[in-house]
Amino acid sequence: DEMRMLLNKWGRVDGEGVIKELAALQEAREAEGGDNARGGRGGASGEGGATDFMSAISGWATVDSDAAAEYINGIEDGRRSEIYTAGLVQGLMVNSADEAMKFISEIPENNEMRSRYTSMVASDMLVQGLDSARSWAENLTDPDLKGGALPTIASEYASQDIDAAVSGSPSTLARTMPLAP
């Protein structure tokens, strides 16, 4: 946790610099071989310390999301790009859910990650309460984005009041918010 916080703060101060340092560390680990050759800290095999990069990018995105997005756009490894983009979305959420959703809405519609990133924002909105999250989701105009938010909110609703959710009473999410985008 401490390393993630440090990398996030470093990303806010010098996003490009922290990425260069992480890349150099990753290259050194790969050159050494052994168990840490690809995974490094916080990453599964082949991800090269993805958690470290994600934390740094999240911090970087809070102050310069365009530069962070430009860096991610230059990554050829699709899986790594998806992970790092999740960090960018987290950083944008620090500024506002609207800023994060604006970025997500610009991702091509055929990209399955759009709804996953939207689900991340919905989870963050749930911190403000179920009613706030529901109201936020009701105002999403893009059906694909709404479809990414609703399952997360409906799941939270069901976990808070499973009896009402199952019974179909007027207070259920299904009655107050359409479940189909």
Secondary structure, 3 states (H helix, E strand, C coil): CHHHHHHHHHHHHHHHHHHHHHHHHHHHHHHHCCCCCCCCCCCCCCCCCHHHHHHHHHHHHHHHHHHHHHHHHCCCCHHHHHHHHHHHHHHHHHHCHHHHHHHHHCCCCCCCHHHHHHHHHHHHHHCCCHHHHHHHHHCCCCHHHHHHHHHHHHHHHHHHCHHHHHHCCCCCHHHHCCCCC
